[in-house]
């Protein structure tokens, strides 16, 4: 089914159901893919800790990249 066909189908829906479709898209759920995990963000402290660990473990690599 093409996007144009889907739009036509939505336009045929009663107004109350069109509002449900709009609410679905505005909620962001339309962007979700099956099996997608929710996005998580690291705190500043967790980021700093991880960055320090990576820099220590890969010091030689970073030294070479800096040349």
Secondary structure, 3 states (H helix, E strand, C coil): CCHHHHHHHHHHCCHHHHHHHHHHHHCCHHHCCCCCCCCCCCCHHHHHHHHHHHHHHCHHHHHHHHC
